[in-house]
Amino acid sequence: MSQAPESVTDSEIVETRGDERVELLRADTNNDGRTDVWVVDTDGDGKADLFQFDTDGDGKVDITMVDIDEDGQPDEVVDGDGGLPPEQLPPTVQV
Protein backbone atom coordinates (compact mmCIF):
# COMPACT_ATOMS: atom_id res chain seq x y z
CA MET A 1 0.00 0.00 0.00
CA SER A 2 1.32 3.44 -0.90
CA GLN A 3 1.80 6.05 1.77
CA ALA A 4 0.17 9.47 1.52
CA PRO A 5 2.65 11.96 0.06
CA GLU A 6 4.15 14.72 2.20
CA SER A 7 2.69 17.39 -0.05
CA VAL A 8 0.20 17.23 -2.87
CA THR A 9 0.06 19.69 -5.75
CA ASP A 10 -3.10 20.69 -7.60
CA SER A 11 -1.77 19.01 -10.74
CA GLU A 12 -1.30 15.56 -9.13
CA ILE A 13 -3.53 13.00 -10.81
CA VAL A 14 -4.57 9.78 -9.09
CA GLU A 15 -4.37 6.63 -11.22
CA THR A 16 -7.60 4.63 -11.39
CA ARG A 17 -8.56 1.37 -13.12
CA GLY A 18 -10.23 3.14 -16.05
CA ASP A 19 -11.56 6.41 -17.43
CA GLU A 20 -15.25 5.92 -16.64
CA ARG A 21 -16.92 7.50 -13.67
CA VAL A 22 -19.99 5.55 -12.58
CA GLU A 23 -21.03 6.77 -9.16
CA LEU A 24 -22.28 3.83 -7.13
CA LEU A 25 -23.09 5.81 -4.00
CA ARG A 26 -23.28 9.36 -2.71
CA ALA A 27 -23.90 9.92 0.98
CA ASP A 28 -24.65 12.93 3.18
CA THR A 29 -23.24 11.68 6.47
CA ASN A 30 -23.78 14.86 8.51
CA ASN A 31 -27.27 15.67 7.12
CA ASP A 32 -26.33 19.16 5.87
CA GLY A 33 -27.77 18.58 2.39
CA ARG A 34 -24.35 18.21 0.70
CA THR A 35 -22.54 15.04 -0.34
CA ASP A 36 -19.77 13.93 2.03
CA VAL A 37 -18.84 10.54 0.52
CA TRP A 38 -18.52 9.48 -3.12
CA VAL A 39 -18.03 5.79 -4.07
CA VAL A 40 -17.12 5.36 -7.74
CA ASP A 41 -16.50 2.57 -10.26
CA THR A 42 -13.94 3.80 -12.81
CA ASP A 43 -13.82 0.74 -15.07
CA GLY A 44 -17.47 -0.29 -15.42
CA ASP A 45 -17.20 -3.65 -13.63
CA GLY A 46 -19.68 -2.69 -10.90
CA LYS A 47 -17.04 -2.68 -8.14
CA ALA A 48 -15.97 0.46 -6.32
CA ASP A 49 -12.35 1.46 -6.80
CA LEU A 50 -12.41 5.22 -6.06
CA PHE A 51 -13.52 6.65 -2.72
CA GLN A 52 -13.67 10.37 -1.96
CA PHE A 53 -14.51 12.11 1.31
CA ASP A 54 -15.43 15.65 2.40
CA THR A 55 -14.20 15.57 5.98
CA ASP A 56 -14.89 19.19 6.95
CA GLY A 57 -18.33 19.78 5.41
CA ASP A 58 -17.29 22.47 2.91
CA GLY A 59 -18.61 20.52 -0.10
CA LYS A 60 -15.14 19.81 -1.54
CA VAL A 61 -13.19 16.54 -1.59
CA ASP A 62 -10.55 16.45 1.15
CA ILE A 63 -9.31 12.86 0.83
CA THR A 64 -9.19 10.50 -2.17
CA MET A 65 -8.49 6.79 -1.82
CA VAL A 66 -7.98 4.43 -4.77
CA ASP A 67 -8.18 0.62 -4.64
CA ILE A 68 -6.62 -0.16 -8.04
CA ASP A 69 -6.59 -3.95 -7.64
CA GLU A 70 -10.04 -3.97 -5.94
CA ASP A 71 -8.84 -6.11 -3.02
CA GLY A 72 -10.51 -3.93 -0.38
CA GLN A 73 -7.25 -2.25 0.68
CA PRO A 74 -6.45 1.31 -0.48
CA ASP A 75 -3.47 1.42 -2.84
CA GLU A 76 -3.15 5.19 -2.80
CA VAL A 77 -4.41 7.90 -0.46
CA VAL A 78 -3.97 11.59 -1.27
CA ASP A 79 -5.11 14.92 0.07
CA GLY A 80 -7.70 16.64 -2.13
CA ASP A 81 -9.61 15.36 -5.16
CA GLY A 82 -6.60 13.72 -6.84
CA GLY A 83 -7.55 15.33 -10.15
CA LEU A 84 -10.95 13.63 -10.07
CA PRO A 85 -13.48 16.15 -8.76
CA PRO A 86 -17.02 14.77 -8.51
CA GLU A 87 -19.69 16.05 -10.87
CA GLN A 88 -21.89 18.69 -9.29
CA LEU A 89 -25.50 17.65 -8.82
CA PRO A 90 -28.36 20.12 -8.77
CA PRO A 91 -29.63 20.81 -5.26
CA THR A 92 -32.23 18.37 -3.99
CA VAL A 93 -35.42 19.24 -2.21
CA GLN A 94 -36.34 17.31 0.90
CA VAL A 95 -40.06 17.02 1.68
C-alpha angles and dihedrals in degrees: 000000000000120000121235109263121250092240132010125207125211090246095057111117122202116225114234133181094261147347099262123100112205108167109217096180141007119187136188100207098176096042095237094130095254129101115259101173130040121189112191139184108211099182104042097245094119094248123113115244103157123060124181129184136194100207099176102043097244094123094249129107111259101173131028122192124187126197099193097175093040093230094134094257120103112246095190134019121186138171114252130009096316090227091302108099114181120249113261115246123208113257115274126225119226117208 
